[in-house]
Amino acid sequence: MTMKKDEAKGRVEEATGALTDDDELKREGKADQAAGEAKEFVEDVAEKAEEIVDKAADAVHKDD
């Protein structure tokens, strides 16, 4: 499941839990949202790290 799907699923679960007064479903929804947000954060960090590595590699090859 992708990051956005996790977050969307979590929002739906949380809302359904709130409507049905199901605390467990609300908690699951919040957990799914947090998981999606964490995956998104990790992906962002990985992209930034890749950019830094690419810039460093370009700088090394430029000096050759």
C-alpha positions as CSV (number, residue, x, y, z in Angstrom):
1,M,0.0,0.0,0.0
2,T,1.4,3.4,-0.9
3,M,1.9,6.3,1.5
4,K,-1.1,8.2,0.3
5,K,-3.3,5.1,0.4
6,D,-2.3,4.5,4.0
7,E,-3.1,8.0,5.0
8,A,-6.5,7.9,3.2
9,K,-7.4,4.6,4.7
10,G,-6.5,5.9,8.1
11,R,-8.7,8.9,7.7
12,V,-11.6,6.8,6.6
13,E,-11.1,4.4,9.5
14,E,-10.8,7.2,12.0
15,A,-13.9,8.9,10.7
16,T,-15.8,5.6,10.7
17,G,-14.7,4.9,14.2
18,A,-15.8,8.4,15.3
19,L,-19.2,7.9,13.7
20,T,-19.7,4.5,15.2
21,D,-18.1,5.3,18.5
22,D,-15.5,2.6,17.9
23,D,-12.4,3.6,19.8
24,E,-10.3,0.7,18.4
25,L,-11.2,1.7,14.8
26,K,-10.3,5.3,15.5
27,R,-6.9,4.2,16.9
28,E,-6.2,2.0,13.9
29,G,-7.1,4.9,11.7
30,K,-4.6,7.2,13.5
31,A,-2.0,4.5,13.3
32,D,-2.5,4.0,9.6
33,Q,-2.2,7.8,9.0
34,A,1.0,7.9,11.1
35,A,2.4,5.0,9.1
36,G,1.7,6.8,5.8
37,E,3.3,10.0,7.1
38,A,6.3,8.1,8.3
39,K,6.7,6.4,4.9
40,E,6.4,9.7,3.2
41,F,9.1,11.2,5.5
42,V,11.5,8.4,4.9
43,E,11.0,8.7,1.1
44,D,11.7,12.4,1.3
45,V,14.9,11.8,3.3
46,A,16.0,9.2,0.8
47,E,15.4,11.5,-2.1
48,K,17.4,14.3,-0.4
49,A,20.2,11.8,0.4
50,E,20.3,10.7,-3.3
51,E,20.5,14.4,-4.4
52,I,23.4,15.0,-2.1
53,V,25.2,11.8,-3.3
54,D,24.6,12.8,-6.9
55,K,26.0,16.4,-6.3
56,A,29.0,14.9,-4.6
57,A,29.7,12.5,-7.4
58,D,29.3,15.3,-9.9
59,A,31.8,17.4,-8.0
60,V,34.3,14.6,-7.9
61,H,33.9,13.8,-11.6
62,K,34.1,17.5,-12.5
63,D,37.6,17.7,-10.9
64,D,38.8,14.7,-12.9
